[in-house]
């Protein structure tokens, strides 16, 4: 496979995804340079999670392709960390927090190899990073929403990836957890990692992220937050709902 | 005692019991994963879908050849599983509905084929209907070798693919993002369950086989919070239920083994649901009662605190009769609880008056932590009880 756009952490071209002949994503291009914290923002049903899943090869797109650091996704899988929505699993599963975190290493362990002391140590240090080391032996059924989310984040951290994809990591999470999560994400970016977050809260985009994409089935706009975060773009993305956003302090908001 | 020794010496019983153990171990281990994947109905679908295969196997072989019958059962079972997967992927039906559709269509076809086979001359003695509820006594020593092989295979699969199966069961999407072959694991797991079901056909039959898959796993889940322990426990429960069922059926003439095995498993499930620590119903009721009592005790504390304030006197002694009236029930037990924690103390008054209680310093601090609204509401709630 040839190298294509090697200077971009994520390069998505002409991505189209359809469920039952209805397009959920239409002709989406996405470019994320390395070392930024990027937010994918858009209304409900805009296809944000679908975009992540299509990038990660979890959904087969109708058309389009995905390159990470210049190579197709399949060759770069080991450089990717993923944090799915925490509500996507049943937390009443018989296992412990540390065990869930170790699952992040199952991909590279290979068949027949069991996680051992090295893997346990990495899991514990990831739990420390997210402020959950006291919970390592806790049953996952006993965790609060924020703790579940931090457990998932720790599971992605052990993947030691170059680009992280997170699906709504701040949804339904307490303030402590949100701070802990943001702290970890900033740290990752400061270490040169790329962080791509599906995000629902426009308020925090400007304070937290340095790159953003506005998505509503089509890619409405993308780039540095200060360039993209305009009343016009938000209106184009959210349509009539833009009235709700006036509190968000839009530069050049009408009225 | 003698009876048991005689029973254990019985050749048929030994064969049946061994078969039941092997079946219990296999279906317990595989069933744990099926139940955790919310595919409890999978065993049901696979076993009911075996029926048309049994009839077809009979037709093709022209007689009651066990291998032909079981091969047919496996074939239509797998076909039903594929139908289910296709429905999930290609239609808007969810897994449960798809399993239900596959189950009923294949079972209906099976019943039609069965009546067709039985209507033919000479097929009356075919005894195909024994596959509906099983006929354990018909199991031969040679069948045990096949059962042992399948048990070894499924145990080997679970051990070898342990972490992959665990990840794919807990979070299939994440497992796929790691590059684990989740579709392949799905297929292998389904095929193994189909194999276990086919094995169980002779023992417990088409109709009750799904209980072998679901019951041990459900019971085991009650006792543990570790997947490894759950799988081992489920296998043990499966084996124990199998042996008990076989033993009971051997004590009397005409007692069907398969249903007795399922009934034994049901008892294990019932006991587990009721008495398991943490997850059991009894434990939950005790927890509720305890927290209810603790809450009511705090309400008493808050009421005493309010009375003390109203009287402008921190050491104000409340007469127990007043509290009883306020809460509409005896508060003696609750006050003893509070006394044990050092939050209230008994105050000696004139003997002709009732018992009086005053808040201790610690009790006053604790009472201030009870939100006043909660205290007032609580008083009303406690009164209603």
Interface residues (C-beta under 8 A of the other chain):
Chain A: X20 X53 X56 X57 X58 X77 X80 X82 X84 X88 X89 X90 X93 X94 X95 X96 X100 X103 X104 X106 X107 X109 X111 X112 X114 X115 X139 X141 X155
Chain B: X36 X38 X92 X160 X161 X162 X163 X164 X166 X167 X169 X170 X171 X173 X174 X175 X176 X177 X178 X179 X180 X221 X224 X225 X226 X227 X229 X230
